Amino acid sequence: MIEAPAPAPTGDWGAPSPAPGLGAHTARLLVIDDDPAMLQLVQVIAAENGYEVATAGTGTAGLRLAGEADPDLIILDLVLPDLNGVEVCRRLRAAGVRSTVMMVSCLHEAEDVVVGLEVGADDYLRKPFEVRELVARINARLRRAKLLRSAAAPERLQFPGLSIDLGRHEVRRDERQVSLTPTEFGILTTLARQAGRVVSRPQLISEVWRRRDPYQVRSLDAHLYRLRRKIQPREDGPRYIHVVIGAGYRFEYQPERVLPPSRSRQLAG
C-alpha cells in the first residue's frame, strides 16, 4: 500500500530536482483526473522520480493548464465530470498542444480506446493497473521526449516543400509550421529517415510505439490519415507518403500532379 502525501492544490507545479537521466530539464507532468487516489499516486511517483506535477479535476481546468504550462506528459482520464477525455484530447490537438498524451480509463470497450488514439492520444492504460506499469509507461514516454529534445545538433531532414527539424521537433510545409502530435511526428520521421524504402506496418508500429498492440494497429491508419492531410492538404499537390499495397508505406517526394480538367473543376467547386 503506497503512503501518498496530501495532494498539492490543483494547478500548482512542484519544483523537485531533475530526475537522473533527464539532465537540466525537469520533466513536467499534468494529470487530468477527478479521482483523488489517482492524483495522489502520480504525485508520489513524481516526488520519487524528481518530476514536477500539476493536477486538474476537470477537463476545462486541464485544458487551461496544458495551454499555460507546456507539460511533457499529460495523463488524461477518459471519464471526467464536465468534458470527456476524448473531447479534451481533441481540443488539445486542435489548439496545437503537442505534449504526449497518455489516456487512462476504467472502461473496457475496445472502441473507447481506439477513439482516444484516433483523436490524438499517444498511449493508453486501463484501470485498474499495477503501479509499476504506470511508472514504466511514464518513464518510457519521458525518455522518448528527452531524445527528441536533446539532439546534440539539430538534425534536419529536407525535402522539396517539406522540412523536418528533429532537434526542435518541428515540421514546416512551404515554410509554414505544421502542428503534429508526438505520434504523428514519430510516424513521419520514421518514414522520412528511410525515404525511398518500404516500411512495413509491423516495423512502423514497433518504431513508433515500441511494442505490438492491437489498438495501435487499428489506430495506425487514423494517424496516417491525419498526418497526410496535414502535409498533403491538396489533392493535386505534392505527395510524400505512399501506400504500397501488401507491403507497407514509402516516403518519397512526388511533384504536383496535373489533374484532368473535369477533376480540376470538381476541386475548384
N, C-alpha and C positions, 0 to 999 in steps of 0.2 A: 504494500500500500504506500503510495507516494505521499509524503507530507508536503502539501502545497502551501505556499505563503498566501496571505490575503491578496487579492488581485489589485493591481495598480488602477488608479482612476482611468476610465475609458479615454483613450486618445493620448495619454501620456507615454512618452518614449523613455525607457530606461537607458542608462548610459554605462554599461559594463565595459571592461577591457576587451579588445578584439580577441576573438577565439583563435586558437592555434590553427595555422594554415590559411587564415584569411588576411594576413598582412595588416596594413594600416587601416583597412576598410572594416568597419564594424557592420556586420550584416543586420539588416532591419527586417523584422517580421511584422506583418499585420494580420491579426486574427479577427475574422468577422463571423461571430457565432453568439447565439443567445444562451448557450449552456455554460453556467459558471464553472463547472468542473473542467470543461474543455479549455476555457480561458486560463484557469489556474495551472492546468497541465502544461500548456505551452509556455507559460511564464517560468515554470520550474525548468523546462528544457532550455529556455533562453538563458536563464541565470547560470545553469551548469555549463553552457557552451559559449558564453560571452556574447550573446546576441542582444540587440535592442528589440523591444517588443511593444506594440500598441494594440489595443483591443477595441472592438466595436460590437455592440449588441444588436444592431440593426443594419440592414443593407444601406440605408440612407447615410448613416454615420460612417459606415465603411467606405462608401464612395467618396465622401468628403476627405477622410484621412488618406486614402490612396492618392488622391489628387494633390494633397499638400505635402506628403512625406516621401513619395517615391520609394516604397519599400522594395526590397529584393525579392521577397516571397510573400504572397497573400494566401492565407489558409481560409477558405471560404466554405461555410456550411450551406448545404443546398436548401434547408428549410429555415427561414427567418421570419420574424413577426410582421415585417412590412413587405419587402420585396423578396422574391425567392432568389436563390443563389444563381440560377441561370440568367435571370434578368440583371442581377448585379454584374455578373461576368460580361454579359452583352454590353452593358453601359460602360464598363471599364475599357473594353476594347474599342468601343465607339469613340471614347474620349481620348484614345491614344495612349492609355496606360499599358506599358509593356512589361510590367512586373510578372514574374512567374506566378501562376495561379494554381494552387492545389485545392481541389474541391473535396469536401468530406460529406458523407451522407449516411443516414441510418436507413434510407430507402434501399430496397433490394431489387428493384426493377432495372434490368439492363438498359432500358430506354432512357431512364433518368440520367444514367452515367454518360451514355452516348451523346445525348443532347448537350450536356455540360461541356464535353470535349469539343463538340461541333461549334459551340459559340465562342470558343477561345481558351478554355481551361487547358492546362498542360499536363495535369496529373489528377488522380482521384484516389481516395482512400475511404473504405467503407467502415462505418461504425457498427459494432464495437471493434476495436483493433488493439493489437499489442503495442504498448508504449514504445518498445524498441523499434517496431516497424515505423511508427511516426517519426522517431528520431532519425532513423536511417533515411527516410524519404526527405526530411527537411535538410539534412546534411548533404545528401546527394544533389538536391536541387540547388543548394547554395554553392556547392563546389562547381557545378556547371556554370552558374552565373559568374563565379570568380574567374573561370577560364576565359570567358568572353571579355571580362574587364581587363585582365592582367596580361594581355599580349605584350611582349617586350617592345615591339614596334608595331604600330597599327598595320595590319596586312590588308591589302585592298585587292578585291577581285574586280577586274574591269572588263566590261563587255559593251558593245555599241548600245548606247542609250540606257545602260544599267550599271550602277556602281555599288559594290558590296564592301563596306568597311568592317572587317571582322573585329578590329580592336575597339571601335566605337559602337559596334552593334547597330550600324546604320545602313539603310538601303536608299539609294536615290535612283529615280526613274526620270530621265530627261532633266536632271538637276533638281528635281523636286523630291523632297524626302517622302518615303513611303513608310507608314507605320505598320510594323509587323509584330505579331505576338512572338514570344520566345520559341514556340513550336514551329511557327511558320518560318522564322529566321533559321532555325535548325534544319528544316527541310530544304530551304533554298541553298544554304551554304553546303550542305551535304551533296546536293546535286551539282552545284556550281564548281566545287572543288574537283569534280570528276567530269568536267564538261566534255561532251562528245562521247562519253561512255554510258552504257545502260546500267542503271542501278535498280536491282530487283526490289520488290515490295518488302520481303523479309529483311534485306540489307538496310533499306531505308528506315524501317521501324526500329531495327537494332541500333542504328547510329543515332537516331533522334531520341528514342525513349529508353534506350539501354536495356530493354527487356522485351520479350514477346508476350503480347497480351491481346486477347480477342477484342477488347474495347478499343485499343489503339488501332488494330487492324481495321475495324469498322469505321473509325473516325478519320483514317488517313485520307480517304477520298474527299471528305468535307474540308480538311485542312488544305489539301492541294487545290480544291476548287476556289477557296477564298484567296489563296496565295496567287493563283493565276489571274484571278480577277483584279488583284491589286497591281501586279507588274505587267499585265497584258490587258489593259482596260478596253482596248478597241479590237473588234473582230478583224479589221483589216490592218491592224498594226503589227509591229514586230512580235515574234514568238520566241520564247526561251525554253519553256518546259513542254516536253512532248511525251505522249503515251506511246510506249512500244508494246503492242498487243501481245500478251502471253509472256512478256519478258520483264517489264517494269517501266522505268521512266528515263528519259535522256534530257540533259540540259544542253541546248545548242541554239545559238542565235540564228534566227531566220528573219530576213528583212520584211518590210511591209509587203503585203500581198495586194495585187490588183484584182478586185472583185468584179464579177460580171456586172454590166450596167443595171440589170434587174435587181441584183442583190444590193448594190450600192444605193439604189433608190429606196429599198426597204429600210436600210440602216438610217438613211437620211430622214425618212419619215418617222 
